[in-house]
Amino acid sequence: MLENAVRLISTELVEESIRRQEVALLANGAVDAHTGKFTGRSPRDKYFVDYPGCPLPREMHQWLSEEQFEELYVLTRQHLQDKGSFLFDGAVNQHPDFTIPVRFYTEFAWHNLFVQRLFLTADGSQEPVYTVYVAPTLRADPSHHGTRSETFIVLHPQRRIVLIGGTGYAGEIKKSIFTLMHYHLAQNDVMPMHCSASMGNQGDVALFFGLSGTGKTTLSADPSRRLIGDDEHGWSDQGVFNMENGCYAKCIDLSEEREPDIYHAIRFGTVLENVGYDQKRNPLYEDRSLTENTRAAYPLEFIQNRVPEGYGGHPSAVVFLSADATGVLPAVARLSPDDARRHYLLGYTSKLAGTERGVIQPEATFSACFAQPFLTYLPIYYADMLMERLARYHVPVYLLNTGWVGGGYGEVPRMPLKITRHLVHLALSGQLEDVPTYRDEELAITVPEHIPDVPDEFLNPRIAFANAEVYDKRRQELVASFRAAWDPINLQK
């Protein structure tokens, strides 16, 4: 334990982060931190440690040696000892059979508040299994430490340590824990999933898989259903559980009308990242001056319509989400087991601005299992886990396009949330099971021909394109990119 680490409760951390001028206190009671040049994750600066007997596939990760890690470890601890740090003994995984204690040391007070928002508080009955050190003002020496830049996110599964330095973006902390769970839970036959989860009035559980910006948080925070969690879950023999105890919601263009649960969760105790505000300290959710990847971190207890236990039974439906910027994918499609396997390994979406450093315009991306940066084993390993569970519990799978349908990004408005939620309700209730469909073998989807209250152009995007030749060209380009990503050799990378 670091000798001078300070334990503070959340209210004290609010006071301390304001006193240290790390954040601004806004009119709604939330604190707002601006994270500098890093407003998203930096996946090229993430490393694993190459220790003897490490079971992780070498081709998937960047590596540091034990000696390089040890030097960074000593340097990070000394930095936090000199600067002072804040200590939080937390835990991950809501189901009591799978809860894992995690200790966090953070240089910034607001980072400690952040982890207190997102994770459980340890009950003190166990020593920490993992320890995370967060030192944003510490810089690595690439020529000496073997890193690509001065920024480093280093995971050592054997010693159960995470080091984070050179970046103030809090999402690196959250996603480091998620990466560790892809290692730890998988070893115990629990499937780690990058998905949100909600529960209906009859106890039915729905899972929404997707990359950042595809709508996981929005669709799981449905007023007619209860939230289990918005981003990270495990699927065990007992059902689905939330890994976290909070939400990390994107809040660009947030409005009370469209997303009331998220809007009202932003109050005293919530941590905002990179949100603009006016002279009266009112948040400006439409402000993109710093990034589109503006965020709000708040505990689940701030959501009234939630499942307080943080877990439920086996899912009754699985939904894959894609924010397609080409306009080619239909609004909804049913996936056969073979289709589901392909699309899960594909993990297609259009990466939205701000999600990662340097992304300005939407760009096509393929992220195996909708979680490529966080996987520790080969994608096929997690795909096998999913397919076994889908078959065992007879779970239907759907693909929803939450991006642009019938025209590309900048050409037509984004898919209306009202219609997307309507399609979700139809899928979860089984009402899309027996409707007439058409088959697209090249895209591996089966699409309803007509759905009441849904415009036909959302189901057949070609008829909505101003120029059918443009649609045909984009579709063939998308098919070609799908084929390349489905290459078994590529899937192992």
C-alpha positions as CSV (number, residue, x, y, z in Angstrom):
1,M,0.0,0.0,0.0
2,L,1.2,3.5,-0.8
3,E,1.9,5.2,2.5
4,N,0.4,8.6,1.9
5,A,-2.7,7.5,-0.1
6,V,-5.8,9.2,1.1
7,R,-9.3,7.6,1.4
8,L,-12.2,10.1,0.8
9,I,-15.9,9.6,0.3
10,S,-17.5,10.9,-2.8
11,T,-18.6,14.2,-1.3
12,E,-15.1,14.9,-0.1
13,L,-13.7,14.0,-3.5
14,V,-16.0,16.6,-5.1
15,E,-14.7,19.2,-2.7
16,E,-11.1,18.2,-3.2
17,S,-11.3,18.1,-7.0
18,I,-12.8,21.6,-7.0
19,R,-10.2,22.9,-4.6
20,R,-7.4,21.4,-6.7
21,Q,-9.0,23.1,-9.8
22,E,-9.3,19.7,-11.6
23,V,-12.9,20.2,-12.4
24,A,-15.7,22.9,-12.6
25,L,-18.9,22.6,-10.6
26,L,-21.8,23.0,-12.9
27,A,-25.3,24.4,-12.2
28,N,-26.9,20.9,-12.1
29,G,-24.5,19.8,-9.4
30,A,-22.2,17.6,-11.6
31,V,-18.5,18.2,-11.8
32,D,-16.9,18.6,-15.3
33,A,-13.4,17.6,-16.1
34,H,-11.5,18.6,-19.2
35,T,-9.0,15.9,-20.1
36,G,-6.6,17.7,-22.4
37,K,-5.4,16.2,-25.7
38,F,-6.8,12.8,-24.8
39,T,-10.6,12.8,-25.1
40,G,-10.8,9.1,-26.0
41,R,-8.9,5.9,-25.6
42,S,-5.4,5.5,-27.0
43,P,-5.4,1.8,-28.0
44,R,-2.0,2.0,-29.6
45,D,-0.5,2.8,-26.2
46,K,-1.8,-0.4,-24.5
47,Y,0.5,-3.2,-23.6
48,F,0.6,-6.6,-21.9
49,V,3.6,-7.9,-20.0
50,D,5.4,-10.9,-21.5
51,Y,6.0,-13.1,-18.5
52,P,7.1,-16.8,-18.7
53,G,4.1,-19.1,-19.4
54,C,1.8,-16.2,-20.4
55,P,-1.2,-18.0,-22.2
56,L,-2.3,-15.0,-24.3
57,P,-1.8,-15.1,-28.0
58,R,1.3,-13.0,-29.0
59,E,-0.1,-11.8,-32.3
60,M,-3.1,-10.0,-30.7
61,H,-1.2,-7.7,-28.4
62,Q,1.7,-5.3,-27.9
63,W,4.2,-6.4,-25.4
64,L,6.6,-5.1,-22.8
65,S,9.2,-7.2,-21.0
66,E,9.2,-8.0,-17.3
67,E,12.2,-5.6,-16.9
68,Q,10.4,-2.8,-18.7
69,F,7.3,-3.3,-16.7
70,E,9.2,-3.3,-13.4
71,E,10.9,0.0,-14.2
72,L,7.5,1.6,-15.1
73,Y,5.9,0.0,-12.0
74,V,8.6,1.5,-9.7
75,L,8.4,4.8,-11.4
76,T,4.6,5.0,-11.2
77,R,4.6,4.1,-7.5
78,Q,7.3,6.7,-6.8
79,H,5.4,9.3,-8.8
80,L,2.2,8.7,-6.8
81,Q,4.2,8.6,-3.5
82,D,5.7,12.0,-4.4
83,K,2.6,13.6,-5.7
84,G,0.1,12.0,-3.3
85,S,-2.7,9.8,-4.3
86,F,-6.3,8.8,-3.5
87,L,-7.2,5.3,-2.6
88,F,-10.4,3.4,-3.3
89,D,-11.0,-0.3,-2.5
90,G,-13.6,-1.2,-5.1
91,A,-14.9,-4.4,-6.7
92,V,-16.1,-5.6,-10.1
93,N,-19.0,-7.9,-11.0
94,Q,-22.4,-7.6,-9.5
95,H,-23.2,-11.2,-9.0
96,P,-21.9,-12.2,-5.5
97,D,-20.5,-15.5,-6.8
98,F,-18.2,-13.6,-9.2
99,T,-17.3,-10.4,-7.3
100,I,-13.6,-9.5,-7.5
101,P,-12.0,-6.8,-5.2
102,V,-9.9,-4.2,-7.0
103,R,-7.8,-1.4,-5.4
104,F,-7.4,1.9,-7.2
105,Y,-4.7,4.5,-6.6
106,T,-5.3,7.8,-8.5
107,E,-3.3,10.9,-8.8
108,F,-6.4,13.1,-9.4
109,A,-9.2,13.4,-7.0
110,W,-11.8,13.4,-9.8
111,H,-10.4,10.0,-11.1
112,N,-11.1,8.5,-7.7
113,L,-14.6,9.9,-7.8
114,F,-15.0,8.4,-11.3
115,V,-14.1,4.9,-10.1
116,Q,-16.4,5.3,-7.1
117,R,-19.2,6.1,-9.5
118,L,-18.6,3.1,-11.8
119,F,-17.5,0.3,-9.5
120,L,-18.8,-1.5,-6.4
121,T,-17.4,-0.7,-2.9
122,A,-15.4,-3.7,-1.6
123,D,-16.9,-5.2,1.6
124,G,-13.4,-5.5,3.2
125,S,-13.6,-9.3,3.6
126,Q,-10.9,-10.0,1.0
127,E,-7.6,-8.5,0.0
128,P,-7.6,-6.9,-3.5
129,V,-7.2,-9.3,-6.4
130,Y,-6.1,-6.5,-8.8
131,T,-4.5,-3.2,-8.3
132,V,-4.7,-0.2,-10.6
133,Y,-2.3,2.8,-10.5
134,V,-3.4,5.9,-12.4
135,A,-0.7,8.7,-12.9
136,P,-1.9,11.0,-15.7
137,T,1.0,13.5,-15.3
138,L,3.7,10.8,-15.5
139,R,5.3,10.4,-18.8
140,A,7.2,7.3,-20.1
141,D,10.5,7.5,-21.9
142,P,9.9,5.5,-25.1
143,S,13.6,4.9,-25.8
144,H,14.0,3.4,-22.3
145,H,10.7,1.9,-21.4
146,G,9.9,0.3,-24.8
147,T,6.6,2.3,-25.3
148,R,5.5,3.9,-28.5
149,S,4.9,7.3,-26.8
150,E,5.0,8.9,-23.4
151,T,1.5,7.4,-22.8
152,F,1.2,3.9,-21.4
153,I,-1.6,1.5,-20.3
154,V,0.1,-1.7,-19.1
155,L,-1.6,-4.9,-17.9
156,H,0.2,-7.6,-16.0
157,P,-2.3,-10.5,-15.6
158,Q,0.0,-12.7,-13.6
159,R,0.9,-10.0,-11.0
160,R,-2.6,-8.6,-11.4
161,I,-1.5,-5.0,-11.8
162,V,-2.5,-2.2,-14.2
163,L,-0.4,0.9,-14.8
164,I,-1.9,4.0,-16.6
165,G,0.2,7.1,-17.3
166,G,0.3,10.1,-19.6
167,T,-3.4,10.4,-20.2
168,G,-6.2,12.0,-18.2
169,Y,-9.0,10.2,-20.1
170,A,-10.9,8.3,-17.4
171,G,-12.2,5.7,-19.9
172,E,-8.8,4.1,-19.9
173,I,-9.4,3.0,-16.3
174,K,-12.8,1.5,-17.0
175,K,-11.6,-0.3,-20.1
176,S,-8.5,-1.7,-18.4
177,I,-10.8,-3.5,-15.9
178,F,-12.9,-4.7,-18.7
179,T,-9.8,-6.1,-20.5
180,L,-8.8,-7.9,-17.3
181,M,-12.3,-9.4,-17.1
182,H,-11.9,-10.9,-20.6
183,Y,-9.0,-12.8,-19.1
184,H,-10.3,-13.5,-15.6
185,L,-13.9,-14.5,-16.3
186,A,-13.1,-16.5,-19.4
187,Q,-10.8,-18.6,-17.3
188,N,-13.8,-19.4,-15.1
189,D,-16.2,-20.3,-18.0
190,V,-18.0,-17.0,-17.7
191,M,-18.5,-15.1,-21.0
192,P,-17.4,-11.4,-20.8
193,M,-19.5,-9.2,-23.1
194,H,-19.4,-5.7,-24.4
195,C,-23.1,-5.1,-24.2
196,S,-25.9,-3.4,-22.3
197,A,-28.7,-5.2,-20.7
198,S,-32.3,-4.5,-19.7
199,M,-35.2,-6.4,-18.1
200,G,-38.9,-6.4,-19.0
201,N,-41.8,-6.6,-16.6
202,Q,-41.9,-10.4,-16.9
203,G,-38.2,-10.7,-16.0
204,D,-37.1,-11.1,-19.7
205,V,-33.6,-10.0,-20.3
206,A,-32.3,-8.4,-23.5
207,L,-28.7,-7.9,-24.5
208,F,-27.5,-5.1,-26.8
209,F,-24.0,-5.6,-28.3
210,G,-22.3,-2.8,-30.0
211,L,-19.3,-0.5,-30.1
212,S,-19.2,3.0,-28.6
213,G,-21.8,5.3,-30.2
214,T,-24.1,2.6,-31.5
215,G,-26.8,3.1,-28.9
216,K,-26.1,0.5,-26.2
217,T,-26.7,2.9,-23.3
218,T,-29.7,4.7,-25.0
219,L,-31.6,1.5,-25.9
220,S,-31.0,-0.2,-22.5
221,A,-32.3,3.0,-20.7
222,D,-35.7,2.4,-22.2
223,P,-38.5,3.9,-20.0
224,S,-40.6,0.8,-20.5
225,R,-37.9,-1.6,-19.2
226,R,-35.5,-1.7,-16.3
227,L,-31.8,-1.2,-16.7
228,I,-29.4,-3.9,-15.6
229,G,-26.3,-2.2,-17.0
230,D,-25.2,0.0,-19.9
231,D,-21.9,-1.5,-21.1
232,E,-20.1,-4.5,-19.6
233,H,-21.6,-7.8,-18.5
234,G,-20.8,-11.4,-17.8
235,W,-23.0,-14.5,-18.8
236,S,-22.6,-17.4,-16.5
237,D,-24.6,-20.6,-16.0
238,Q,-26.8,-18.6,-13.6
239,G,-27.6,-15.8,-16.1
240,V,-26.4,-12.3,-16.9
241,F,-24.7,-9.9,-14.5
242,N,-23.4,-6.3,-14.7
243,M,-19.7,-6.0,-14.2
244,E,-20.0,-2.4,-13.0
245,N,-22.1,-0.4,-10.5
246,G,-22.5,2.7,-12.7
247,C,-22.9,4.0,-16.2
248,Y,-20.5,5.8,-18.5
249,A,-22.9,7.4,-21.0
250,K,-22.1,9.5,-24.0
251,C,-23.9,12.8,-23.6
252,I,-23.4,14.6,-26.9
253,D,-26.7,16.2,-27.9
254,L,-28.3,14.8,-24.7
255,S,-31.9,16.0,-24.1
256,E,-34.5,15.4,-21.5
257,E,-37.0,14.5,-24.1
258,R,-35.0,11.8,-25.9
259,E,-33.2,10.2,-22.9
260,P,-34.9,11.3,-19.6
261,D,-33.2,8.7,-17.4
262,I,-29.7,9.7,-18.5
263,Y,-30.5,13.4,-18.4
264,H,-31.8,13.3,-14.8
265,A,-28.9,11.1,-13.6
266,I,-26.6,14.0,-14.2
267,R,-26.6,15.8,-10.9
268,F,-24.5,16.2,-7.8
269,G,-22.1,13.3,-7.6
270,T,-21.9,12.8,-11.4
271,V,-18.7,13.2,-13.3
272,L,-18.8,14.8,-16.7
273,E,-15.9,14.7,-19.1
274,N,-15.2,17.4,-21.7
275,V,-18.7,18.9,-21.7
276,G,-19.0,22.6,-22.5
277,Y,-20.9,25.1,-20.4
278,D,-22.1,28.7,-20.5
279,Q,-21.4,31.6,-18.2
280,K,-24.0,30.4,-15.7
281,R,-22.3,26.9,-15.6
282,N,-25.2,25.3,-17.4
283,P,-24.0,22.3,-19.4
284,L,-24.1,22.6,-23.2
285,Y,-24.6,19.1,-24.3
286,E,-24.5,20.1,-28.0
287,D,-21.0,21.6,-27.6
288,R,-18.5,19.7,-29.8
289,S,-15.6,22.1,-29.3
290,L,-13.5,19.6,-27.3
291,T,-14.8,16.3,-28.6
292,E,-18.0,14.5,-29.7
293,N,-17.0,11.9,-27.1
294,T,-18.5,13.8,-24.1
295,R,-19.2,11.5,-21.2
296,A,-21.2,11.3,-17.9
297,A,-20.2,8.8,-15.2
298,Y,-22.9,8.2,-12.5
299,P,-23.9,5.3,-10.2
300,L,-26.7,3.0,-11.1
301,E,-28.6,4.3,-8.1
302,F,-29.1,7.5,-10.0
303,I,-31.3,5.6,-12.4
304,Q,-34.7,5.1,-11.0
305,N,-35.8,2.5,-13.5
306,R,-33.2,-0.1,-12.8
307,V,-32.7,-3.7,-11.5
308,P,-31.1,-3.0,-8.1
309,E,-29.5,-6.4,-7.8
310,G,-27.5,-5.8,-11.0
311,Y,-28.2,-9.2,-12.5
312,G,-30.9,-11.3,-14.1
313,G,-31.6,-14.6,-15.8
314,H,-30.6,-15.8,-19.3
315,P,-31.4,-13.5,-22.1
316,S,-34.6,-13.9,-24.2
317,A,-33.1,-12.0,-27.1
318,V,-29.8,-10.7,-28.3
319,V,-29.5,-7.5,-30.5
320,F,-26.3,-6.5,-32.4
321,L,-26.1,-2.8,-33.0
322,S,-24.4,-1.1,-36.0
323,A,-24.3,2.6,-36.7
324,D,-23.8,2.1,-40.4
325,A,-22.7,5.4,-42.1
326,T,-23.1,4.0,-45.7
327,G,-26.9,3.9,-45.5
328,V,-26.9,0.3,-46.9
329,L,-27.9,-1.8,-43.9
330,P,-31.6,-2.0,-43.2
331,A,-33.1,-0.9,-39.9
332,V,-33.6,-4.4,-38.6
333,A,-32.7,-8.0,-39.7
334,R,-33.0,-11.4,-38.2
335,L,-29.8,-13.5,-37.9
336,S,-29.6,-17.3,-38.2
337,P,-27.0,-19.0,-35.9
338,D,-24.5,-18.9,-38.8
339,D,-25.3,-15.3,-39.5
340,A,-25.0,-14.4,-35.8
341,R,-21.5,-16.1,-35.6
342,R,-20.4,-14.2,-38.6
343,H,-21.6,-10.8,-37.5
344,Y,-20.3,-11.3,-34.0
345,L,-16.8,-12.0,-35.4
346,L,-17.3,-9.2,-37.8
347,G,-18.3,-6.5,-35.2
348,Y,-19.1,-4.0,-37.9
349,T,-20.0,-0.4,-37.4
350,S,-19.0,3.1,-38.5
351,K,-16.7,4.4,-35.8
352,L,-18.1,7.8,-34.7
353,A,-16.1,11.0,-34.1
354,G,-14.3,11.2,-30.7
355,T,-14.5,7.6,-29.7
356,E,-10.8,7.2,-30.2
357,R,-8.1,9.9,-30.6
358,G,-7.8,11.1,-34.2
359,V,-11.3,10.0,-35.4
360,I,-13.0,13.1,-36.8
361,Q,-15.5,11.7,-39.4
362,P,-17.3,8.3,-39.2
363,E,-15.2,5.5,-40.6
364,A,-16.0,1.9,-41.2
365,T,-14.5,-0.4,-38.6
366,F,-14.5,-4.1,-37.8
367,S,-14.1,-5.0,-34.1
368,A,-14.4,-8.8,-33.4
369,C,-17.0,-9.6,-30.8
370,F,-17.8,-5.9,-30.7
371,A,-14.8,-5.7,-28.3
372,Q,-11.6,-6.2,-30.2
373,P,-9.5,-3.8,-28.1
374,F,-10.5,-5.6,-24.9
375,L,-10.1,-9.2,-25.9
376,T,-7.3,-11.1,-24.4
377,Y,-7.8,-14.4,-26.2
378,L,-8.5,-15.0,-29.9
379,P,-12.0,-13.8,-31.1
380,I,-13.0,-17.3,-32.0
381,Y,-12.7,-18.3,-28.3
382,Y,-15.4,-15.8,-27.3
383,A,-17.5,-16.6,-30.4
384,D,-17.6,-20.2,-29.3
385,M,-18.8,-19.2,-25.9
386,L,-21.6,-17.1,-27.3
387,M,-22.8,-19.6,-29.8
388,E,-22.9,-22.4,-27.2
389,R,-25.1,-20.2,-24.9
390,L,-27.4,-19.0,-27.7
391,A,-28.0,-22.7,-28.7
392,R,-28.4,-23.9,-25.1
393,Y,-31.0,-21.2,-24.1
394,H,-32.6,-20.9,-27.6
395,V,-31.9,-17.2,-27.9
396,P,-32.9,-15.3,-31.1
397,V,-30.5,-12.7,-32.5
398,Y,-31.3,-9.5,-34.4
399,L,-29.2,-6.9,-36.1
400,L,-30.3,-3.2,-35.8
401,N,-28.8,-0.3,-37.8
402,T,-28.9,2.7,-35.5
403,G,-26.9,4.8,-38.0
404,W,-28.1,6.0,-41.4
405,V,-30.6,4.1,-43.6
406,G,-31.4,4.9,-47.2
407,G,-28.6,7.4,-47.5
408,G,-25.2,8.0,-46.0
409,Y,-23.8,10.1,-43.2
410,G,-24.5,13.7,-44.0
411,E,-27.1,12.8,-46.6
412,V,-30.0,11.8,-44.5
413,P,-30.9,12.1,-40.8
414,R,-29.8,9.4,-38.4
415,M,-32.2,6.6,-37.7
416,P,-35.1,8.0,-35.5
417,L,-34.8,6.7,-31.9
418,K,-38.6,6.3,-31.8
419,I,-38.5,3.8,-34.6
420,T,-35.5,2.0,-33.3
421,R,-37.1,1.5,-29.9
422,H,-40.3,0.3,-31.7
423,L,-38.3,-2.3,-33.6
424,V,-36.6,-3.4,-30.3
425,H,-40.0,-3.9,-28.7
426,L,-41.3,-5.9,-31.6
427,A,-38.1,-8.1,-31.6
428,L,-38.3,-8.7,-27.9
429,S,-42.0,-9.6,-28.0
430,G,-41.4,-12.1,-30.8
431,Q,-43.6,-10.2,-33.3
432,L,-40.8,-10.2,-36.0
433,E,-40.6,-14.0,-36.0
434,D,-43.3,-14.8,-38.6
435,V,-43.4,-11.7,-40.8
436,P,-42.6,-12.1,-44.6
437,T,-38.9,-11.6,-45.2
438,Y,-36.3,-11.3,-48.0
439,R,-32.8,-12.8,-47.8
440,D,-29.5,-11.1,-48.5
441,E,-26.9,-13.8,-48.6
442,E,-24.0,-11.5,-49.3
443,L,-24.7,-9.5,-46.1
444,A,-25.9,-12.6,-44.2
445,I,-29.2,-11.1,-43.1
446,T,-32.9,-11.9,-43.3
447,V,-35.0,-8.7,-43.5
448,P,-38.7,-8.1,-42.9
449,E,-40.5,-7.0,-46.1
450,H,-43.0,-4.8,-44.2
451,I,-43.6,-3.9,-40.6
452,P,-46.6,-1.8,-39.5
453,D,-45.7,1.8,-38.5
454,V,-42.2,1.4,-40.0
455,P,-41.6,3.1,-43.4
456,D,-40.7,0.6,-46.1
457,E,-37.5,2.5,-47.0
458,F,-36.1,1.6,-43.6
459,L,-36.4,-2.0,-44.5
460,N,-35.3,-1.7,-48.1
461,P,-32.7,1.1,-48.2
462,R,-32.3,0.9,-52.0
463,I,-35.7,2.5,-52.6
464,A,-34.8,5.5,-50.4
465,F,-31.5,6.3,-52.1
466,A,-31.7,9.3,-54.4
467,N,-29.6,7.4,-56.9
468,A,-30.0,3.6,-57.0
469,E,-26.6,3.3,-58.7
470,V,-25.0,4.9,-55.7
471,Y,-26.7,2.4,-53.4
472,D,-25.5,-0.5,-55.6
473,K,-21.9,0.7,-55.5
474,R,-21.9,1.3,-51.8
475,R,-23.5,-2.1,-51.2
476,Q,-20.8,-3.9,-53.2
477,E,-18.1,-2.0,-51.3
478,L,-19.7,-3.0,-48.0
479,V,-20.0,-6.7,-49.2
480,A,-16.3,-6.6,-50.2
481,S,-15.3,-5.2,-46.8
482,F,-17.4,-7.9,-45.1
483,R,-15.7,-10.6,-47.0
484,A,-12.3,-9.4,-46.2
485,A,-13.1,-9.1,-42.5
486,W,-14.6,-12.6,-42.5
487,D,-11.3,-14.1,-43.8
488,P,-10.4,-16.6,-41.1
489,I,-6.8,-15.4,-41.1
490,N,-7.9,-11.9,-40.4
491,L,-10.2,-13.0,-37.5
492,Q,-7.2,-14.4,-35.7
493,K,-5.3,-11.1,-35.6
